[in-house]
Amino acid sequence: MSRNFKVDGARVRSSHNGGTQSRPPRGFPSGHQSQVSNLMSRLQWITIFFLLCTTPSFAGTLTGREIMLRQAEQDKGFHDEVSMGVLTIVNPRGVKTVRKFKLLVLEANNEHEKKTMIKIEAPADLKGTGLLSHQNKERAHDQWLYLPALKKTQRLTGSLRTGRFTGSDFAYEDLSPRAVDDDSHQLLQTEPCLDTRCYVVVSIPQIKDTAYSKITLWVRTDNYQVIRTDMYNKKGDLFKRAHFENFSRHKDKFLRAQRITMKNLIKGGESVLEFVDINMQTMLRDEALNRAALER
C-alpha cells in the first residue's frame, strides 16, 4: 500500500514500509532523493505531534472541577451585593403571577461562609416572606423560610429543600449558595455556544438533600460564566432547564446575569428572575443576614 505526496511540484510515492519509490523532484539532483525522504518523514512527525498536542492529555485541558473553581474565582472580592428584582411565574396555562423581591448576598470570609437572603416586597399578602441561606464547609447548608402570615420561621431540611419558593419553578435549594465541592464535576466536551465556545460539565451532587441526580452546565470558555443548566431528577429524567442572560459588569470586574429563566420541562410553565438594580460593595454587614433580620 502506498500514498502519493507532492513536494515542490514533484510526486513522491511513500510505500507502506516507510521506503520511497520516486523520480527526483524537478530541480533536485538524483543524489538528493534522501533529502526528500527526510523531508517527508519530518512532515509526518509534525502531523503526529500536532494531533497529539490537541488531545486533552497533551493540551492541558482543564478538569471539570478546575473549570468550576475558575468560575468561582471570577466572583472573589465582591464583598456583598444588594439587588432589587421581579419574579414572574408563568403556569402551564400561561397565567402570570408577579412578585417583587430584594436579594442580599454576603461573600465568604475568614469568619463565615457565603450567605444569601431573598425577601418578597410585593404583593402585600406575601410581603416579608423570606428565605435565608447559610453555606457551611463541614456540614449541610442551612436554610430558613419565614412566613409572616404565620409569624413562623421554618428550618428547611431533607426533602423540604426541594420545595418551590413562593410557588415558582425555583426550588429552595436553587436559591442557596452552592460550593464547588458540593458536587463532583466531569468535563464532557466543549462545543459552540452563542458567540463563543462552552465547556459542558456534568456535576453529580454529593449532598443528600437535593432533588437532582445530576446537573449539566454550559460554562463559557472566555469568562467562565454559566449560561445554561439542565437538571435531572432522581429518576434520571431531564425536568428543569435554566438560561442565564443579559450579563452586566459591576465594579469593572464582576459579571451578573440580569435575567434567569427556569423552565419546567415536564409539567410546563416557567419562572423568570429579572434583576433591575444591582449594587455591590455596599458595606453590608453580617447581622443583616441572620434569623433576626429574616423575621423583621
Backbone as CSV, one residue per row, in Angstrom:
resi,resn,N_x,N_y,N_z,CA_x,CA_y,CA_z,C_x,C_y,C_z
1,MET,0.861,-1.196,0.000,0.000,0.000,0.000,0.881,1.225,0.000
2,SER,0.583,2.208,-0.786,1.416,3.406,-0.857,0.548,4.626,-0.920
3,ARG,1.159,5.776,-0.581,0.461,7.056,-0.634,1.306,8.025,-1.432
4,ASN,0.659,8.891,-2.190,1.354,9.874,-3.020,1.377,11.226,-2.336
5,PHE,2.514,11.916,-2.394,2.657,13.260,-1.860,3.271,14.141,-2.947
6,LYS,3.023,15.414,-2.903,3.671,16.354,-3.809,4.676,17.183,-3.041
7,VAL,5.866,17.302,-3.515,6.884,18.147,-2.915,7.487,18.995,-4.007
8,ASP,7.297,20.313,-3.924,7.835,21.244,-4.927,7.490,20.813,-6.339
9,GLY,6.242,20.402,-6.540,5.784,20.079,-7.880,6.046,18.660,-8.302
10,ALA,6.837,17.893,-7.553,7.124,16.510,-7.915,6.277,15.574,-7.086
11,ARG,5.896,14.449,-7.648,5.100,13.475,-6.925,6.017,12.409,-6.341
12,VAL,5.851,12.174,-5.030,6.676,11.194,-4.331,5.763,10.118,-3.799
13,ARG,6.088,8.880,-3.998,5.296,7.762,-3.503,5.966,7.201,-2.262
14,SER,5.186,7.203,-1.151,5.674,6.629,0.114,5.098,5.240,0.258
15,SER,5.953,4.239,0.375,5.481,2.864,0.488,5.078,2.564,1.919
16,HIS,4.369,1.469,2.097,3.850,1.095,3.413,4.972,0.856,4.423
17,ASN,6.121,0.364,3.948,7.198,0.057,4.892,8.093,1.254,5.163
18,GLY,7.683,2.422,4.714,8.437,3.629,5.031,9.448,3.980,3.973
19,GLY,9.719,3.109,2.980,10.649,3.437,1.916,10.017,4.340,0.894
20,THR,10.742,4.776,-0.099,10.206,5.647,-1.138,10.570,5.111,-2.495
21,GLN,9.645,5.305,-3.405,9.892,4.996,-4.807,9.509,6.234,-5.570
22,SER,10.439,6.894,-6.189,10.112,8.189,-6.808,11.095,8.513,-7.891
23,ARG,10.681,9.465,-8.700,11.629,10.116,-9.599,12.101,11.373,-8.891
24,PRO,13.256,11.841,-9.178,13.748,13.026,-8.486,12.816,14.202,-8.722
25,PRO,12.533,15.028,-7.692,11.726,16.218,-7.901,12.386,17.151,-8.884
26,ARG,11.561,17.944,-9.595,12.064,18.908,-10.569,13.027,19.860,-9.876
27,GLY,14.221,20.008,-10.408,15.195,20.923,-9.846,16.100,20.283,-8.814
28,PHE,15.886,19.015,-8.475,16.713,18.328,-7.498,17.594,17.320,-8.212
29,PRO,18.859,17.255,-7.924,19.691,16.179,-8.457,19.265,14.861,-7.852
30,SER,19.560,13.776,-8.568,19.143,12.456,-8.096,19.758,12.127,-6.745
31,GLY,20.920,12.686,-6.425,21.567,12.408,-5.151,20.844,12.989,-3.960
32,HIS,19.849,13.817,-4.232,19.124,14.466,-3.136,17.828,13.746,-2.805
33,GLN,17.629,12.554,-3.337,16.402,11.816,-3.034,16.287,11.547,-1.536
34,SER,17.427,11.294,-0.876,17.375,11.034,0.573,16.889,12.258,1.337
35,GLN,17.208,13.464,0.800,16.733,14.685,1.453,15.210,14.778,1.364
36,VAL,14.666,14.370,0.216,13.213,14.375,0.054,12.571,13.403,1.036
37,SER,13.181,12.218,1.170,12.657,11.223,2.110,12.664,11.761,3.539
38,ASN,13.779,12.459,3.893,13.865,13.035,5.243,12.798,14.094,5.442
39,LEU,12.556,14.887,4.386,11.531,15.929,4.480,10.161,15.323,4.720
40,MET,9.843,14.249,3.974,8.546,13.607,4.138,8.413,13.024,5.546
41,SER,9.484,12.444,6.056,9.445,11.883,7.401,9.179,12.972,8.432
42,ARG,9.823,14.137,8.245,9.615,15.246,9.173,8.175,15.747,9.120
43,LEU,7.630,15.830,7.915,6.248,16.282,7.779,5.296,15.336,8.497
44,GLN,5.551,14.037,8.372,4.699,13.059,9.044,4.789,13.202,10.557
45,TRP,6.023,13.413,11.065,6.182,13.559,12.512,5.537,14.841,13.016
46,ILE,5.603,15.918,12.232,4.943,17.175,12.613,3.445,16.958,12.725
47,THR,2.882,16.198,11.760,1.444,15.920,11.788,1.069,15.122,13.024
48,ILE,1.857,14.084,13.335,1.589,13.263,14.520,1.693,14.099,15.786
49,PHE,2.749,14.946,15.854,2.939,15.788,17.044,1.764,16.740,17.226
50,PHE,1.276,17.325,16.126,0.134,18.247,16.204,-1.107,17.527,16.727
51,LEU,-1.354,16.325,16.212,-2.524,15.573,16.655,-2.426,15.224,18.135
52,LEU,-1.237,14.844,18.583,-1.071,14.515,19.993,-1.271,15.729,20.881
53,CYS,-0.780,16.868,20.441,-0.858,18.081,21.261,-2.257,18.650,21.336
54,THR,-3.137,18.224,20.464,-4.509,18.725,20.525,-5.443,17.767,21.240
55,THR,-4.928,16.663,21.773,-5.743,15.788,22.608,-5.717,16.313,24.024
56,PRO,-6.755,16.023,24.845,-6.828,16.588,26.187,-5.592,16.357,27.047
57,SER,-4.982,15.173,26.975,-3.865,14.886,27.862,-2.636,15.718,27.541
58,PHE,-2.496,16.176,26.296,-1.336,16.966,25.920,-1.638,18.451,25.899
59,ALA,-2.885,18.814,25.688,-3.226,20.228,25.554,-3.416,20.899,26.903
60,GLY,-3.335,20.131,27.993,-3.521,20.738,29.291,-4.964,21.135,29.539
61,THR,-5.917,20.396,28.975,-7.328,20.691,29.159,-7.685,20.657,30.633
62,LEU,-8.470,21.631,31.067,-8.891,21.702,32.458,-9.820,20.545,32.798
63,THR,-9.785,20.129,34.037,-10.752,19.145,34.507,-12.065,19.864,34.816
64,GLY,-13.123,19.076,35.017,-14.402,19.679,35.368,-14.314,20.489,36.649
65,ARG,-13.632,19.953,37.658,-13.502,20.677,38.933,-12.704,21.969,38.751
66,GLU,-11.639,21.908,37.975,-10.830,23.114,37.739,-11.652,24.198,37.048
67,ILE,-12.515,23.804,36.130,-13.383,24.781,35.448,-14.308,25.454,36.452
68,MET,-14.907,24.666,37.341,-15.828,25.232,38.323,-15.095,26.076,39.365
69,LEU,-13.857,25.720,39.681,-13.057,26.561,40.571,-12.756,27.900,39.922
70,ARG,-12.458,27.882,38.624,-12.214,29.138,37.918,-13.484,29.979,37.837
71,GLN,-14.618,29.300,37.693,-15.884,30.028,37.671,-16.094,30.737,39.011
72,ALA,-15.815,30.032,40.102,-15.964,30.634,41.427,-14.950,31.751,41.646
73,GLU,-13.769,31.603,41.069,-12.707,32.594,41.230,-13.108,33.953,40.652
74,GLN,-13.955,33.946,39.616,-14.366,35.209,38.981,-15.116,36.122,39.944
75,ASP,-15.666,35.531,41.005,-16.519,36.290,41.927,-15.793,36.764,43.177
76,LYS,-14.545,36.395,43.326,-13.839,36.733,44.554,-13.612,38.238,44.665
77,GLY,-13.931,38.776,45.851,-13.681,40.188,46.106,-14.887,41.091,45.991
78,PHE,-16.086,40.544,45.664,-17.244,41.424,45.512,-17.773,41.907,46.866
79,HIS,-17.449,41.213,47.936,-17.798,41.514,49.321,-19.280,41.337,49.600
80,ASP,-20.123,42.135,48.937,-21.555,41.998,49.174,-22.333,42.514,47.970
81,GLU,-23.603,42.136,47.937,-24.486,42.543,46.833,-25.885,42.799,47.382
82,VAL,-26.469,43.902,46.943,-27.856,44.230,47.276,-28.573,44.508,45.959
83,SER,-29.579,43.692,45.656,-30.260,43.803,44.362,-31.771,43.830,44.545
84,MET,-32.438,44.526,43.637,-33.895,44.516,43.570,-34.285,43.777,42.298
85,GLY,-35.435,43.105,42.338,-35.819,42.365,41.148,-37.282,41.988,41.119
86,VAL,-37.641,41.319,40.030,-39.013,40.878,39.795,-38.980,39.384,39.459
87,LEU,-39.854,38.646,40.116,-40.029,37.215,39.833,-41.378,37.039,39.155
88,THR,-41.355,36.569,37.909,-42.582,36.331,37.154,-42.782,34.833,36.982
89,ILE,-43.917,34.347,37.470,-44.244,32.923,37.381,-45.314,32.733,36.316
90,VAL,-45.025,31.876,35.349,-45.975,31.596,34.271,-46.375,30.131,34.391
91,ASN,-47.639,29.884,34.696,-48.064,28.491,34.879,-48.286,27.821,33.517
92,PRO,-48.529,26.509,33.485,-48.665,25.807,32.199,-49.781,26.348,31.310
93,ARG,-50.751,27.045,31.886,-51.839,27.628,31.096,-51.507,29.025,30.604
94,GLY,-50.331,29.533,30.974,-49.908,30.849,30.523,-50.297,31.990,31.448
95,VAL,-50.882,31.685,32.593,-51.288,32.720,33.547,-50.048,33.197,34.313
96,LYS,-49.886,34.537,34.401,-48.705,35.117,35.035,-49.004,35.611,36.451
97,THR,-48.043,35.413,37.334,-48.078,35.939,38.695,-46.753,36.639,38.940
98,VAL,-46.809,37.831,39.521,-45.603,38.643,39.678,-45.323,38.905,41.152
99,ARG,-44.062,38.745,41.553,-43.596,39.125,42.882,-42.395,40.051,42.731
100,LYS,-42.287,41.038,43.599,-41.099,41.879,43.669,-40.277,41.441,44.877
101,PHE,-38.964,41.469,44.735,-38.116,40.951,45.807,-36.854,41.786,45.979
102,LYS,-36.211,41.545,47.118,-34.906,42.135,47.415,-33.947,40.996,47.744
103,LEU,-32.753,41.043,47.168,-31.749,39.993,47.380,-30.523,40.582,48.073
104,LEU,-30.101,39.932,49.142,-28.873,40.303,49.846,-27.895,39.135,49.761
105,VAL,-26.646,39.434,49.449,-25.612,38.395,49.359,-24.368,38.900,50.079
106,LEU,-23.788,38.043,50.896,-22.554,38.388,51.613,-21.496,37.346,51.275
107,GLU,-20.371,37.824,50.777,-19.289,36.919,50.378,-18.678,36.224,51.592
108,ALA,-18.200,35.023,51.380,-17.498,34.298,52.441,-16.214,35.028,52.819
109,ASN,-15.850,34.940,54.091,-14.580,35.492,54.553,-14.003,34.574,55.626
110,ASN,-13.032,35.065,56.387,-12.391,34.216,57.395,-13.317,33.854,58.548
111,GLU,-14.403,34.599,58.705,-15.295,34.392,59.844,-16.542,33.577,59.498
112,HIS,-16.941,33.578,58.247,-18.165,32.862,57.866,-18.123,32.498,56.385
113,GLU,-18.988,31.571,56.009,-19.133,31.200,54.602,-20.162,32.137,53.936
114,LYS,-20.444,31.895,52.675,-21.350,32.754,51.921,-22.767,32.698,52.492
115,LYS,-23.444,33.859,52.485,-24.806,33.948,52.990,-25.670,34.703,51.983
116,THR,-26.918,34.297,51.866,-27.867,34.999,50.995,-29.216,35.101,51.698
117,MET,-29.961,36.143,51.335,-31.333,36.264,51.813,-32.166,36.940,50.733
118,ILE,-33.301,36.336,50.420,-34.235,36.911,49.466,-35.553,37.144,50.182
119,LYS,-36.076,38.388,50.070,-37.319,38.739,50.752,-38.305,39.326,49.754
120,ILE,-39.546,38.884,49.855,-40.607,39.371,48.973,-41.087,40.739,49.478
121,GLU,-41.214,41.683,48.552,-41.675,43.034,48.900,-43.082,43.315,48.381
122,ALA,-43.541,42.565,47.421,-44.897,42.690,46.880,-45.221,41.387,46.159
123,PRO,-46.511,40.974,46.151,-47.712,41.678,46.624,-47.819,41.710,48.149
124,ALA,-48.817,42.455,48.621,-48.962,42.700,50.054,-49.162,41.424,50.854
125,ASP,-49.894,40.445,50.275,-50.177,39.233,51.052,-48.952,38.346,51.240
126,LEU,-47.890,38.603,50.488,-46.652,37.827,50.638,-45.500,38.670,51.175
127,LYS,-45.740,39.959,51.361,-44.661,40.850,51.783,-44.035,40.344,53.083
128,GLY,-42.705,40.310,53.093,-41.971,39.843,54.266,-41.576,38.383,54.206
129,THR,-42.195,37.616,53.297,-41.785,36.211,53.123,-40.308,36.193,52.730
130,GLY,-39.530,35.403,53.428,-38.092,35.427,53.172,-37.439,34.063,53.251
131,LEU,-36.327,33.947,52.522,-35.531,32.721,52.529,-34.095,33.092,52.862
132,LEU,-33.592,32.572,53.974,-32.228,32.827,54.425,-31.400,31.563,54.234
133,SER,-30.243,31.699,53.617,-29.386,30.540,53.334,-27.966,30.816,53.814
134,HIS,-27.412,29.880,54.569,-26.029,29.959,55.039,-25.257,28.758,54.510
135,GLN,-24.171,29.027,53.824,-23.306,27.964,53.340,-22.416,27.477,54.478
136,ASN,-22.170,26.176,54.539,-21.293,25.595,55.564,-20.243,24.712,54.913
137,LYS,-19.068,24.659,55.531,-17.987,23.841,54.976,-18.090,22.387,55.402
138,GLU,-18.295,22.161,56.667,-18.173,20.817,57.213,-19.507,20.080,57.349
139,ARG,-20.619,20.749,57.052,-21.922,20.097,57.220,-22.892,20.652,56.188
140,ALA,-24.091,20.139,56.193,-25.096,20.582,55.228,-25.384,22.074,55.393
141,HIS,-25.688,22.729,54.276,-26.009,24.145,54.326,-27.317,24.361,55.091
142,ASP,-27.418,25.526,55.725,-28.614,25.864,56.485,-29.542,26.754,55.667
143,GLN,-30.843,26.492,55.768,-31.857,27.339,55.138,-33.043,27.497,56.086
144,TRP,-33.580,28.731,56.128,-34.759,29.026,56.924,-35.764,29.788,56.062
145,LEU,-37.014,29.434,56.187,-38.101,30.105,55.474,-38.978,30.821,56.496
146,TYR,-39.173,32.115,56.274,-40.030,32.890,57.177,-41.360,33.193,56.493
147,LEU,-42.453,32.853,57.169,-43.804,33.093,56.675,-44.479,34.109,57.593
148,PRO,-44.543,35.373,57.189,-45.072,36.425,58.076,-46.533,36.231,58.445
149,ALA,-47.327,35.644,57.558,-48.744,35.434,57.872,-48.900,34.530,59.083
150,LEU,-47.960,33.604,59.255,-47.987,32.687,60.397,-47.041,33.127,61.509
151,LYS,-46.266,34.165,61.214,-45.226,34.626,62.133,-44.365,33.446,62.574
152,LYS,-43.952,32.694,61.575,-43.241,31.449,61.841,-42.015,31.310,60.946
153,THR,-40.919,30.865,61.535,-39.713,30.551,60.780,-39.504,29.046,60.795
154,GLN,-39.367,28.469,59.613,-39.195,27.030,59.483,-37.825,26.721,58.929
155,ARG,-37.118,25.838,59.603,-35.836,25.399,59.065,-36.082,24.343,58.003
156,LEU,-35.420,24.504,56.871,-35.629,23.598,55.745,-34.544,22.527,55.744
157,THR,-34.965,21.298,55.935,-34.029,20.172,55.901,-34.636,19.066,55.053
158,GLY,-33.795,18.135,54.650,-34.275,16.982,53.899,-35.030,17.386,52.640
159,SER,-36.166,16.744,52.422,-36.950,16.977,51.205,-37.583,18.363,51.162
160,LEU,-37.631,19.067,52.300,-38.208,20.412,52.302,-37.397,21.369,51.420
161,ARG,-36.105,21.086,51.289,-35.247,21.962,50.470,-35.589,21.878,48.984
162,THR,-36.327,20.857,48.603,-36.693,20.706,47.191,-38.016,21.403,46.860
163,GLY,-38.641,22.020,47.866,-39.911,22.705,47.642,-39.765,23.937,46.769
164,ARG,-40.887,24.479,46.320,-40.904,25.601,45.376,-41.044,26.917,46.127
165,PHE,-40.130,27.843,45.857,-40.155,29.150,46.515,-41.328,29.978,46.005
166,THR,-42.264,30.315,46.884,-43.495,31.068,46.590,-44.193,30.565,45.322
167,GLY,-44.191,29.252,45.127,-44.903,28.657,44.003,-44.187,28.733,42.671
168,SER,-42.944,29.165,42.669,-42.194,29.303,41.416,-41.520,27.984,41.040
169,ASP,-40.830,27.991,39.902,-40.077,26.810,39.473,-38.673,26.785,40.069
170,PHE,-38.348,27.778,40.892,-37.080,27.795,41.613,-37.268,27.085,42.950
171,ALA,-36.559,25.989,43.132,-36.604,25.285,44.409,-35.804,26.075,45.433
172,TYR,-36.072,25.823,46.704,-35.297,26.482,47.754,-33.805,26.219,47.562
173,GLU,-33.462,24.993,47.180,-32.042,24.675,47.007,-31.427,25.426,45.834
174,ASP,-32.238,25.820,44.847,-31.721,26.605,43.726,-31.279,27.995,44.171
175,LEU,-31.847,28.479,45.267,-31.576,29.830,45.754,-30.575,29.829,46.904
176,SER,-29.939,28.703,47.127,-28.933,28.575,48.184,-27.541,28.623,47.573
177,PRO,-26.566,29.232,48.266,-25.184,29.196,47.758,-24.733,27.751,47.579
178,ARG,-23.975,27.514,46.528,-23.501,26.155,46.247,-21.980,26.173,46.176
179,ALA,-21.327,25.378,46.998,-19.875,25.294,46.981,-19.427,24.360,45.859
180,VAL,-18.221,24.582,45.360,-17.701,23.762,44.255,-17.734,22.282,44.621
181,ASP,-17.337,21.954,45.856,-17.242,20.554,46.236,-18.545,19.981,46.790
182,ASP,-19.648,20.709,46.619,-20.959,20.102,46.863,-21.275,19.068,45.791
183,ASP,-20.533,19.135,44.678,-20.741,18.224,43.550,-19.389,17.711,43.067
184,SER,-19.399,16.550,42.426,-18.238,16.118,41.646,-18.471,16.597,40.218
185,HIS,-17.395,16.920,39.507,-17.538,17.553,38.198,-16.702,16.824,37.155
186,GLN,-17.310,16.572,36.008,-16.603,15.926,34.905,-16.811,16.738,33.644
187,LEU,-15.715,17.063,32.970,-15.804,17.748,31.690,-16.240,16.752,30.631
188,LEU,-17.380,17.017,30.009,-17.907,16.119,28.993,-17.325,16.439,27.627
189,GLN,-17.332,17.731,27.262,-16.854,18.157,25.950,-16.850,19.677,25.919
190,THR,-16.325,20.223,24.828,-16.514,21.641,24.526,-17.309,21.727,23.231
191,GLU,-18.118,22.777,23.106,-18.943,22.926,21.919,-19.273,24.397,21.700
192,PRO,-19.654,24.765,20.463,-20.020,26.163,20.204,-21.258,26.558,21.014
193,CYS,-21.263,27.787,21.516,-22.443,28.314,22.203,-22.429,29.827,22.064
194,LEU,-23.566,30.362,21.650,-23.694,31.801,21.414,-22.549,32.273,20.520
195,ASP,-21.755,33.249,20.992,-20.682,33.809,20.172,-19.313,33.258,20.561
196,THR,-19.288,32.164,21.310,-18.022,31.625,21.794,-18.116,30.105,21.855
197,ARG,-17.317,29.504,22.702,-17.417,28.074,22.960,-17.695,27.868,24.439
198,CYS,-18.253,26.713,24.760,-18.587,26.402,26.142,-18.009,25.059,26.557
199,TYR,-17.552,25.008,27.800,-17.294,23.727,28.424,-18.653,23.143,28.821
200,VAL,-18.848,21.864,28.557,-20.042,21.179,29.032,-19.608,20.289,30.194
201,VAL,-20.066,20.640,31.387,-19.631,19.975,32.618,-20.816,19.252,33.245
202,VAL,-20.608,17.991,33.592,-21.634,17.219,34.295,-21.278,17.201,35.779
203,SER,-22.211,17.688,36.609,-21.993,17.761,38.051,-22.932,16.786,38.757
204,ILE,-22.358,15.967,39.611,-23.128,14.982,40.386,-23.171,15.446,41.840
205,PRO,-24.363,15.744,42.378,-24.449,16.212,43.770,-23.861,15.206,44.753
206,GLN,-23.104,15.727,45.722,-22.529,14.906,46.774,-23.273,15.100,48.089
207,ILE,-24.302,15.934,48.057,-25.114,16.175,49.246,-26.410,15.379,49.136
208,LYS,-26.995,15.032,50.272,-28.180,14.185,50.278,-29.461,14.957,49.990
209,ASP,-29.562,16.162,50.533,-30.816,16.910,50.462,-30.937,17.643,49.130
210,THR,-31.201,16.910,48.068,-31.320,17.517,46.750,-32.336,16.753,45.915
211,ALA,-32.965,17.457,44.991,-33.914,16.825,44.075,-33.216,16.314,42.821
212,TYR,-31.905,16.582,42.707,-31.214,16.332,41.452,-30.299,15.114,41.517
213,SER,-30.323,14.338,40.446,-29.365,13.240,40.313,-28.107,13.723,39.604
214,LYS,-28.254,14.704,38.731,-27.104,15.339,38.088,-27.548,16.666,37.487
215,ILE,-26.553,17.526,37.265,-26.788,18.831,36.654,-25.737,19.004,35.567
216,THR,-26.168,19.332,34.362,-25.239,19.611,33.269,-25.170,21.122,33.079
217,LEU,-23.940,21.650,33.053,-23.746,23.095,32.947,-22.989,23.436,31.676
218,TRP,-23.374,24.556,31.068,-22.646,25.126,29.941,-21.912,26.350,30.460
219,VAL,-20.574,26.286,30.453,-19.734,27.338,31.020,-18.910,27.960,29.899
220,ARG,-19.038,29.258,29.716,-18.286,29.932,28.646,-16.783,29.771,28.871
221,THR,-16.051,29.518,27.775,-14.606,29.347,27.891,-13.873,30.675,28.034
222,ASP,-14.525,31.783,27.644,-13.824,33.075,27.682,-13.931,33.781,29.025
223,ASN,-15.039,33.587,29.755,-15.174,34.285,31.036,-15.703,33.393,32.167
224,TYR,-15.886,32.115,31.884,-16.292,31.108,32.886,-17.666,31.374,33.503
225,GLN,-18.525,32.090,32.800,-19.879,32.299,33.287,-20.784,31.151,32.829
226,VAL,-21.633,30.685,33.729,-22.613,29.649,33.388,-23.759,30.301,32.628
227,ILE,-24.098,29.761,31.464,-25.186,30.343,30.675,-26.389,29.404,30.542
228,ARG,-26.193,28.160,30.956,-27.319,27.217,30.896,-27.059,26.065,31.860
229,THR,-28.119,25.580,32.500,-28.025,24.365,33.312,-29.214,23.472,33.009
230,ASP,-28.969,22.182,32.903,-30.019,21.174,32.766,-30.038,20.347,34.039
231,MET,-31.218,20.230,34.655,-31.340,19.494,35.912,-32.101,18.197,35.684
232,TYR,-31.570,17.111,36.237,-32.176,15.789,36.118,-32.686,15.338,37.485
233,ASN,-33.897,14.802,37.508,-34.456,14.358,38.778,-33.856,13.022,39.207
234,LYS,-34.332,12.498,40.323,-33.758,11.268,40.869,-33.996,10.059,39.970
235,LYS,-35.003,10.143,39.096,-35.253,9.068,38.134,-34.335,9.155,36.926
236,GLY,-33.577,10.244,36.840,-32.691,10.439,35.700,-33.329,11.181,34.552
237,ASP,-34.545,11.734,34.772,-35.246,12.463,33.714,-34.861,13.944,33.743
238,LEU,-34.644,14.518,32.570,-34.423,15.961,32.471,-35.743,16.655,32.769
239,PHE,-35.776,17.473,33.829,-37.064,18.075,34.166,-37.028,19.590,34.336
240,LYS,-35.835,20.193,34.458,-35.761,21.650,34.524,-34.555,22.142,33.736
241,ARG,-34.696,23.323,33.159,-33.592,23.944,32.419,-33.569,25.430,32.733
242,ALA,-32.392,25.938,33.054,-32.241,27.360,33.357,-31.351,28.026,32.314
243,HIS,-31.743,29.211,31.887,-30.929,30.034,30.991,-30.541,31.319,31.717
244,PHE,-29.262,31.704,31.605,-28.735,32.911,32.236,-28.377,33.900,31.115
245,GLU,-28.990,35.086,31.162,-28.885,36.014,30.031,-28.643,37.442,30.496
246,ASN,-28.327,38.298,29.508,-28.183,39.744,29.717,-27.194,40.059,30.842
247,PHE,-25.968,39.628,30.677,-24.963,39.845,31.708,-24.535,41.309,31.752
248,SER,-24.373,41.812,32.959,-23.871,43.173,33.166,-22.628,43.103,34.040
249,ARG,-21.733,44.089,33.864,-20.475,44.120,34.619,-20.566,45.183,35.709
250,HIS,-20.043,44.821,36.887,-20.114,45.723,38.035,-18.735,45.875,38.654
251,LYS,-18.427,47.096,39.082,-17.123,47.416,39.666,-15.993,47.027,38.706
252,ASP,-16.284,47.118,37.408,-15.307,46.829,36.350,-14.789,45.397,36.369
253,LYS,-15.502,44.502,37.066,-14.993,43.129,37.153,-16.087,42.080,37.195
254,PHE,-17.056,42.230,38.057,-17.972,41.148,38.387,-19.163,41.111,37.426
255,LEU,-19.396,39.938,36.854,-20.489,39.750,35.913,-21.705,39.151,36.608
256,ARG,-22.878,39.654,36.241,-24.127,39.142,36.781,-25.149,38.981,35.658
257,ALA,-25.847,37.841,35.665,-26.963,37.651,34.733,-28.134,38.483,35.243
258,GLN,-28.678,39.319,34.376,-29.806,40.152,34.783,-31.145,39.449,34.570
259,ARG,-31.079,38.295,33.906,-32.306,37.526,33.656,-31.987,36.038,33.753
260,ILE,-32.738,35.334,34.598,-32.589,33.879,34.750,-33.966,33.259,34.525
261,THR,-34.056,32.401,33.519,-35.324,31.744,33.197,-35.232,30.266,33.536
262,MET,-36.138,29.821,34.401,-36.194,28.408,34.790,-37.438,27.777,34.173
263,LYS,-37.229,26.798,33.298,-38.341,26.136,32.608,-38.591,24.755,33.211
264,ASN,-39.845,24.442,33.438,-40.228,23.098,33.870,-40.546,22.298,32.616
265,LEU,-39.683,21.346,32.283,-39.798,20.622,31.014,-40.779,19.458,31.085
266,ILE,-41.242,19.116,32.280,-42.192,18.017,32.423,-43.619,18.543,32.588
267,LYS,-43.805,19.471,33.517,-45.143,19.995,33.780,-45.486,21.204,32.925
268,GLY,-44.481,21.833,32.333,-44.713,23.065,31.582,-44.644,24.264,32.504
269,GLY,-44.664,25.441,31.897,-44.551,26.664,32.668,-43.103,27.064,32.878
270,GLU,-42.911,28.285,33.375,-41.576,28.786,33.635,-41.632,29.902,34.664
271,SER,-40.476,30.180,35.250,-40.345,31.288,36.192,-39.133,32.112,35.782
272,VAL,-39.268,33.433,35.861,-38.215,34.332,35.389,-37.808,35.280,36.507
273,LEU,-36.525,35.254,36.853,-35.952,36.233,37.783,-35.302,37.334,36.967
274,GLU,-35.722,38.576,37.182,-35.128,39.725,36.496,-34.624,40.709,37.533
275,PHE,-33.338,41.038,37.432,-32.717,41.963,38.369,-32.671,43.353,37.729
276,VAL,-33.326,44.313,38.378,-33.445,45.652,37.794,-32.479,46.642,38.434
277,ASP,-31.880,46.281,39.554,-30.954,47.192,40.235,-29.963,46.352,41.038
278,ILE,-28.711,46.326,40.589,-27.689,45.509,41.230,-26.608,46.428,41.784
279,ASN,-26.357,46.324,43.073,-25.339,47.150,43.729,-24.380,46.252,44.498
280,MET,-23.084,46.576,44.406,-22.064,45.780,45.085,-21.227,46.654,46.000
281,GLN,-20.585,45.982,46.967,-19.705,46.632,47.933,-20.422,47.791,48.617
282,THR,-21.592,47.451,49.190,-22.432,48.434,49.874,-22.140,48.492,51.371
283,MET,-21.109,47.773,51.818,-20.752,47.693,53.239,-21.812,46.937,54.038
284,LEU,-22.472,45.986,53.391,-23.448,45.134,54.065,-22.757,44.368,55.186
285,ARG,-23.418,44.300,56.331,-22.820,43.664,57.498,-23.440,42.288,57.756
286,ASP,-22.719,41.480,58.499,-23.125,40.110,58.782,-24.493,40.041,59.462
287,GLU,-24.788,40.998,60.332,-26.066,40.963,61.061,-27.269,41.225,60.174
288,ALA,-27.046,41.617,58.933,-28.160,41.810,58.000,-28.644,40.490,57.415
289,LEU,-27.915,39.399,57.691,-28.294,38.109,57.134,-28.343,37.035,58.211
290,ASN,-29.075,37.328,59.275,-29.308,36.333,60.309,-30.811,36.153,60.525
291,ARG,-31.200,35.287,61.433,-32.624,34.985,61.617,-33.403,36.187,62.114
292,ALA,-32.778,37.025,62.927,-33.469,38.219,63.407,-33.815,39.145,62.239
293,ALA,-32.865,39.298,61.296,-33.114,40.138,60.122,-34.177,39.507,59.224
294,LEU,-34.165,38.182,59.120,-35.150,37.480,58.307,-36.573,37.755,58.813
295,GLU,-36.744,37.825,60.118,-38.070,37.959,60.707,-38.510,39.413,60.886
296,ARG,-37.664,40.353,60.513,-38.058,41.755,60.641,-38.984,42.183,59.511
